[in-house]
Amino acid sequence: MTDKKVVMYTDGACRGNPGPGGWGVLMSFQENSKTLHGYEAETTNNRMELTAVIKGLATLKRHCQIELYTDSKYVLQGINDWIDNWKQNGWKTANKKAVKNADLWKQLDKETSRHWIKWHWVKGHSGNPGNESADQLANQAIDLAMR
C-alpha cells in the first residue's frame, strides 16, 4: 500500500435522460483539494456517474488508497457485484444481452485496478458537503456549456 490517502466524491447530472449532462469530482489529499468537471451534449445520467469516477481516478498518477463516495447505486453495484460476471461472459449480462455502457465499465475496470478503493454510497441531495459539491460541479459544467 501507499501512504497517499485520497478522499473522492463523484457525481453525474443530466438534464433529460438522455440529454445534456455533466460530471463533477471533488478530491482531497491531506490539506490539498482539487475539483474536476466536464460536459457531454447528449448522454445519460448513468454515463455521467461512471465518467465522474473514471475522470477522478485517471488524474491520480500513482497507486493510492482511496475513500470514494458516490450517490450512484448503479456504479456501486456494477463495480462491486456485476463486473466480474460481465467480464467472464464477454461483456454480456446474465440474460445474454450486451452490457450497457460497456465502454465506460471497461475504462473504470482499468482505472480501479491501479488503486486500492473503499467504496461508499451516500444519499444524494441529503446535505453531505462532499456530495453536494460534486453535484454542483456537474451541474455547473452543464450550465457553462449551455450558455
N, C-alpha and C positions, 0 to 999 in steps of 0.2 A: 504494500500500500504506500501511499504518499501522505505527506503532511498537508498537502494542499486540499483544504475542505471548502467546497463551493456550495452556496445555497442558491437555488434557482427556482424562480416562479415563471411559469409559461401560461399563455392564454391565446386563444384564437377567437376571432369575431367575424361575422358575416352579415351583410345586410341583404336579406333574401337568402335562400338556400336552394339552389346556387344564386350567387350574386357577388358583388364586390366584397372582398374580405381582407382582413389584416391579422397580423400576429404580433405578439409582444413578449419580451423576455426581460425579467429583472434578475440580475445575478449579483451576488456579493461574495467577496473573499476578504476575510479579516475586516479592515475598515474601508475597503475599496468596494465600490459598486459600479455596475455597468448596465446600460439598457440597450436593447435592440428592438427594432420593429420593422415591418415590411408589409407590402401590399400586393394583392393579385386582383385583377379586374373581374375575373369570372371564376369562382371557386365555391367550395363548400366549407361549412364550419369545421367538419372533421379534418379536412385537409389543412386548415389553418391551425388547428390544435396540434396536429402532427408536425407541421412546418415550424412552429414555435420551438418545440423540443429539439428538433433537428438543428435548427439555426443556433440555438443556445449551446448545445453540445459541440457543434462544429467550431465554435470560436475558441474552445479550450485547446491549447497546443500540446498539452501533456496529460498523462493519466491523472485523474483527480477523484477524490471522494466527493460525491455529490448528494445533497439532500434536495430532491427535485419535487416540486409541488405543482400539481395540475388540478383543474376542476373538471377534466375530461375523463369520464369513466371509460369511454371508447379507447383512449390512449392507454390508460392503466390496464384494462382487461386485455387489450391487444398485446401489449409488451409482456405482461406477466402470465397470461393464461392461454393465448391463442397462437402466438407467433411460432413457437416450436412445431406445432402441428401443421401450420401453414407451410413452413419450410420443408418438412418431411413429405407433405403432399404436393410439392411442386407449386406452391402459392395458390392452392385450391382450398376452399372451405370443406368442412365435413360433408356438405351437400354437393361437393364436386364443382362448385361454381368458383369463378375467379375471385380472388380476394380483392375487395375494393381498396383503392389507394395503395396497391402493392408497390408501386414505385417509391412511395414515401416510407412504407414499412421497411423496405429493403435498406433505404438510407438510414432509418432510425436504428435498425439492427446493426449496421456497420458502426454508427456513432456510439451506441451503447456498449459495444464490445471493447471500446477504448477506456472505459471508466468503470468505477465501482459506484453504483447508483442505488440509493434508497428512495423508493417511490412513495409519494404521499398524495392522497386525494384531499382536496379542500373544497368545501361547498362554495360554488361561485356566488358572487354578489351577496356575500354574508358578512362583509366588513373586515375580512382578512386583509391587512395592509399590502402584503406582497401580491396577493391575487388581484386586488383592486388596481394596483399599479400596472401589472401585466395587462389587465383588461383595458385600462386607459391607453396604454401604448398601442394595443391592437386597434382600438377604435380611432386613435389619433392618426395612425397610418392610413386608415380609410378616409378620414376627413381631409388629410393633406392631399391625398391623391385625387380626391373628387372635387377639389377647388377649381 
